[in-house]
């Protein structure tokens, strides 16, 4: 009868459960959500959950790439001889790209732009300023402003997380009426008389 150790001795690599937590190097107490952890050679991977935790099976000696938008990509190799599990703490460094300044004018030359600005005849009466720059007008404008790029990214990543989290029927526990713990506390309150009207 052939044993597992004999098979691994014939050249088959050992399978390891690779897990860990990915954090920001500036804030090691908070995990990063939505970080991609994958093995390029095998074409498989996973993403970190809301706590920055991930877990996936890999082969000993696999090269694993850890990447996220706004952070420097890291790669590490799963060492051999670690048993059936290997755990790491990954600190990602922020990747800042500074772009050169780009000036855009709606006029062919700077001279034409200056002439157009000087030729403007803007009303300067108090009534116009009140209509356009009043506190209520500015507050309404602030409330109706759309999300910026970072807010859109956070919203999109949160939606992805909830879709992954609820993909296997866990959304039924979001309804408090279907939660058995809520029913148990409700029945206990009935027995104790907590819900009776006090005189």
Protein Blocks (a to p, Z undefined) as FASTA:
>chain_A
ZZfklmmmnopacddddddddddfklmmbccehiacddfknopacdddfkopacddddeh
iacddddehiacddddddehkbjadcddddddddddddddddddfbfbfklmmmmmmmpc
cdfbfklmmmmmgmklmmmmmmmpccdfklmmmmmmmmmmmmmmmmnopmmmmpmklpmk
lmmmmmmmmmnopmpccZZ
